[in-house]
Every structure is written in C-alpha cells, then in structure tokens.
Amino acid sequence: MSGAGSTPPMPAPGAVSVDETLDLLRSWFAERFGHLRTLADELIAYLGFDAAGNIDLSETTKRKLKAAAVRFLADNETVDGCGLIFAHSALGTENGHLEWWVREDESRFARYSFGVVPGADRYYDYEQHEWFIRAFHEGTPALVGPYIDYLGVEAYVMTLTVPAEIDGRRVGAVGNDMQVEDLERALMPLLLRSPVETVLLGRHGTVLFGNTSRFLPGDWVPPVVDGFTRVPLEPLSSEIQLLVAAG
C-alpha cells in the first residue's frame, strides 16, 4: 500500500455526493447482473435433458446458444466472453463442457475451445474455480477476480456468474468475463465525481481502482482503515465493496 500522504481527489465536473456515487455504482452492477440473468434465461430456454437425464446438446441447440451469446457480446461492449459452463454431473461424463464465446474484435466473435478431458494437456478444471463453486454449489451470483485470464491474453479479468437451472435442477453456471481495464474505463468517471477518496475493492479486499493514489491497484486493504468506511455493493453475494473516506 502506498504512503498516506496523498491529497484528496479533485472532483470532476458534475461532482455528486457520496450517496449519489453509491447509488450510481449499485445501479451499474445491478444492470450488469440483470443482463447476465437475461442471457441465462435465454440460454437455458434452449436446453433439455435426454432419456438418461443428461443435458442434450444437439448441433441445433449449439447454434441457438451461439446466436444468443453473439448477440450478448455485440450488445455489451465491456464484455470479453460469455456462455454456459456445465457441471460434469449434468453431462453424465467425467469430461467438462463449455459453450463459451469470445470477442475477437468489435464485430467478430468466436467459440473458444477449452481442454476439458481430465489428464490431457491444458486441462481446465473449471469446477474448482471460485466463480463456478459460488454459482453452482452455493447458488448465488458471483463476481470473482481480478486474475490473469486463462485464455492467455495477459490481461486481468473479472468473472461474473449466475446459477444455471433447468426446471429447478442446477446444471452449471452462466457467466461473462470483463477486463479490469474495461471495468475501470466504465466506472472511473463515477469515482472521479465523488467529493472524497473512493476506492473499489474486490471480494478479498484488494484494490481494483480508485480516485486516489493512496491505494493502488492490487493493494490489500485491511478490514479497518482509519478515516475510511467500507460500503457493500449489490448483489451482496458479490462482496464487492466501496472504500469511502469520511467526509
């Protein structure tokens, strides 16, 4: 953590109160999760079970999933990738399966192929990742990260997930990735309008970004900091918090 000698931020034009900043941030995150739930509903509507009670993924179904994912990416420019991540138990196999689509540029999208066979090269054991555990096993919306993207783009990403359920049976998670750089580009203008030092914290108390040099990205912030208050943002299960200086 950097030294405590930093000066308060100079509010950007159109400065708003701390409460208004909180409301704007809450609305932004609520909208992101709302969009993801809408995508989940659309993707799940295309799915069903085969005679053995496992997910039926016909080529026709995959084409419909692709179309929905591509529309979502086209409509949400801050999203890098999105799709369905299936629990092995829903597939009836030891192999995993993801229907995951990524942004290649502003107008081109492609399905990404993961290593899903246990023991094979580059095996992606996604069921052990926090974003999957929290959505599938705990049944709660989650926002996890930042971490270096598995896809090898050398960028820090955040992953948002919500449970995927068919007729009351949980079958996996629906998620999307967002680069921290894009998250910062979207939210920093809101933080700069705050009249006091304001910092966005991830679930484990690490700094994502803020409007002050007192706390730098990647710093871990202890639970109690003199002169600052932590305020949770919805959904509460995401455990994203705002660290706000006393006015």
C-alpha positions in Angstrom: 0.0 0.0 0.0 1.3 3.4 -0.9 2.1 6.1 1.7 -0.6 8.1 3.5 0.5 11.5 2.2 -1.7 11.6 -0.8 -4.1 14.5 -1.3 -7.9 14.2 -1.8 -9.1 13.9 -5.4 -10.2 17.0 -7.3 -13.8 16.2 -8.2 -14.6 16.1 -11.9 -17.2 18.5 -13.3 -20.7 17.5 -12.3 -19.5 16.2 -8.9 -22.1 14.3 -6.9 -22.4 13.3 -3.2 -21.1 10.1 -1.8 -24.6 8.7 -1.5 -25.3 9.5 -5.2 -22.0 7.9 -6.1 -23.1 4.7 -4.3 -26.4 4.7 -6.0 -24.8 5.1 -9.4 -22.4 2.2 -8.7 -25.1 0.0 -7.3 -27.2 0.6 -10.4 -24.3 -0.2 -12.7 -23.6 -3.5 -11.1 -27.3 -4.4 -10.8 -27.6 -3.7 -14.5 -24.6 -6.0 -15.4 -26.1 -8.9 -13.3 -29.5 -8.2 -14.8 -28.1 -8.5 -18.3 -26.4 -11.7 -17.3 -29.6 -13.2 -15.8 -31.4 -12.4 -19.0 -28.7 -14.2 -21.0 -29.0 -17.1 -18.6 -32.8 -17.3 -19.2 -32.3 -17.3 -22.9 -29.6 -19.9 -23.0 -31.4 -22.2 -20.6 -34.6 -22.0 -22.6 -32.8 -23.9 -25.4 -31.7 -26.8 -23.2 -33.3 -30.0 -22.2 -32.5 -33.5 -21.0 -32.0 -36.7 -22.9 -33.6 -40.1 -21.9 -30.8 -40.7 -19.4 -31.4 -37.4 -17.7 -28.3 -35.7 -19.0 -28.0 -32.4 -20.9 -28.9 -32.8 -24.6 -26.5 -30.7 -26.7 -27.6 -31.2 -30.3 -26.0 -29.2 -33.1 -29.2 -27.3 -33.4 -29.1 -26.4 -29.8 -25.5 -25.3 -30.0 -26.3 -23.0 -33.0 -29.0 -21.3 -30.9 -26.6 -20.9 -27.9 -24.1 -19.3 -30.3 -26.6 -16.9 -31.6 -27.6 -15.8 -28.1 -24.0 -15.4 -26.9 -23.0 -13.4 -30.0 -25.9 -11.0 -29.5 -24.9 -10.6 -25.9 -21.3 -9.7 -26.8 -22.5 -7.3 -29.6 -24.8 -5.5 -27.1 -22.3 -5.4 -24.2 -19.1 -3.8 -25.3 -17.4 -4.2 -21.9 -17.8 -8.0 -22.0 -14.9 -10.1 -23.4 -16.5 -13.5 -23.3 -19.7 -15.2 -22.2 -21.5 -18.5 -22.2 -22.6 -21.7 -20.4 -20.4 -23.7 -18.1 -21.8 -27.2 -17.4 -21.4 -29.2 -14.3 -19.9 -32.7 -15.0 -22.9 -34.2 -13.2 -25.3 -32.6 -15.6 -23.4 -34.1 -18.6 -23.1 -37.6 -17.2 -19.4 -37.7 -18.0 -16.0 -37.1 -16.5 -15.3 -34.6 -19.2 -16.3 -31.0 -18.9 -18.1 -28.8 -21.4 -18.3 -25.1 -22.0 -20.3 -23.3 -24.7 -18.1 -20.1 -24.5 -17.8 -17.3 -27.0 -15.2 -14.6 -27.1 -14.8 -11.2 -28.7 -12.1 -11.2 -31.4 -12.6 -7.5 -32.3 -15.6 -5.1 -32.4 -17.6 -7.2 -34.9 -16.1 -10.7 -34.8 -16.8 -13.4 -32.2 -15.6 -17.0 -32.0 -16.3 -20.1 -29.9 -13.3 -20.9 -27.6 -12.3 -24.5 -27.2 -11.1 -25.5 -23.7 -9.2 -28.6 -22.6 -12.0 -30.5 -20.8 -10.6 -34.0 -20.7 -9.0 -34.9 -17.3 -5.3 -35.7 -17.7 -5.0 -34.1 -21.1 -2.7 -31.1 -21.9 -4.1 -27.8 -20.7 -6.9 -29.4 -18.8 -9.2 -26.7 -17.5 -10.6 -28.0 -14.2 -13.2 -25.2 -14.0 -15.3 -26.9 -11.3 -12.5 -25.9 -8.8 -12.7 -22.2 -9.6 -14.4 -19.9 -7.2 -16.7 -18.3 -9.8 -18.1 -21.8 -10.6 -18.3 -23.0 -7.0 -20.2 -20.0 -5.8 -22.8 -20.0 -8.7 -23.2 -23.8 -9.0 -22.7 -25.1 -5.5 -23.9 -22.1 -3.5 -26.5 -20.9 -5.9 -25.6 -17.2 -5.7 -24.5 -14.5 -8.2 -20.7 -14.1 -8.0 -18.1 -11.5 -9.1 -14.6 -13.0 -8.8 -11.2 -11.6 -9.6 -9.1 -10.0 -10.8 -6.9 -12.7 -12.1 -4.9 -13.4 -15.2 -7.2 -14.6 -18.0 -6.9 -18.4 -18.7 -7.2 -17.6 -22.4 -3.7 -16.2 -22.3 -4.4 -12.6 -23.3 -2.2 -11.4 -20.3 -5.0 -9.2 -19.1 -6.6 -9.1 -15.7 -10.2 -10.1 -15.8 -13.3 -10.3 -13.5 -15.8 -13.1 -14.0 -19.5 -12.7 -13.3 -21.6 -15.8 -12.9 -25.2 -16.7 -12.0 -26.6 -20.2 -11.5 -27.9 -22.1 -14.5 -31.1 -24.1 -13.6 -33.5 -26.2 -15.7 -36.8 -27.0 -14.1 -35.3 -26.5 -10.6 -32.2 -28.6 -11.3 -28.9 -26.8 -11.2 -26.8 -27.8 -14.2 -23.9 -25.3 -14.1 -23.4 -21.6 -14.4 -23.8 -18.8 -16.9 -21.0 -16.2 -16.9 -19.2 -13.5 -18.6 -15.6 -12.1 -18.4 -14.8 -8.5 -18.2 -11.3 -7.0 -18.4 -10.4 -4.8 -15.3 -9.2 -2.2 -17.8 -12.7 -2.0 -19.3 -14.3 -2.0 -15.9 -12.1 0.9 -14.9 -12.9 2.8 -18.1 -16.6 2.4 -17.3 -16.6 3.2 -13.6 -13.7 5.6 -13.0 -15.7 8.6 -14.3 -18.2 7.9 -11.5 -15.5 7.7 -8.9 -13.9 10.9 -10.1 -17.2 12.7 -9.5 -17.0 11.7 -5.8 -16.0 14.6 -3.5 -13.9 12.3 -1.3 -11.4 9.5 -1.8 -13.3 6.5 -3.1 -11.9 3.1 -3.9 -13.5 -0.1 -5.4 -12.4 -3.2 -3.6 -12.7 -6.8 -4.8 -14.1 -9.7 -2.7 -10.8 -10.4 -0.9 -10.1 -6.8 0.0 -7.8 -6.0 -2.9 -7.9 -2.6 -4.7 -9.4 -2.7 -8.2 -9.0 1.0 -8.8 -9.9 4.4 -7.2 -9.8 8.1 -7.5 -6.8 8.5 -5.1 -3.1 7.5 -5.1 -3.4 6.4 -1.5 -4.5 2.9 -2.6 -3.0 1.4 -5.7 -4.5 -1.5 -7.8 -3.5 -4.8 -6.3 -3.0 -3.4 -2.8 -4.6 -5.4 0.0 -6.7 -3.2 2.3 -7.1 -4.3 5.9 -10.6 -4.6 7.3 -10.3 -1.4 9.3 -8.6 1.7 7.9 -8.7 4.9 10.0 -10.8 7.6 8.4 -12.5 5.2 5.9 -15.7 3.2 5.8 -16.5 0.1 3.7 -19.9 0.0 2.0 -21.1 -3.2 0.3 -22.5 -3.1 -3.2 -25.3 -5.3 -4.5 -25.6 -8.1 -5.2 -24.3 -8.6 -1.6 -23.1 -12.1 -2.6 -20.5 -10.5 -4.9 -18.9 -9.0 -1.9 -17.7 -6.0 -3.9 -17.2 -3.0 -1.6 -16.5 0.7 -1.8 -13.9 2.1 0.5 -15.0 5.7 1.2 -13.2 8.4 3.1 -15.1 10.2 5.9 -16.4 13.5 4.5 
